[in-house]
Amino acid sequence: MYAVFWWLRQIGLILAACFFLAFGVHILIASYRLKDPYSFIMAFFASNLIILISATLILGFVIRMIRVRRATRDDT
């Protein structure tokens, strides 16, 4: 039963990271509509940081799920 909750938690974390990835892309697109150069630079770099962290988290969660799946498949 614990294994089911672990997988659901991992999927939930991946979905949350995908939301923030989409949010970062939205901020990136919106930053190009800004007229003030300072605001553009701040929004641009903030969106890139959000995208980078979200993509890294997604990759980490997927790799963790693959490793656990391979380990449980080898045990059986």
Secondary structure by P-SEA (a helix, b strand, c coil): caaaaaaaaaaaaaaaaaaaaaaaaaaaaaaaacccaaaaaaaaaaaaaaaaaaaaaaaaaaaaaaaaaaaaaaac
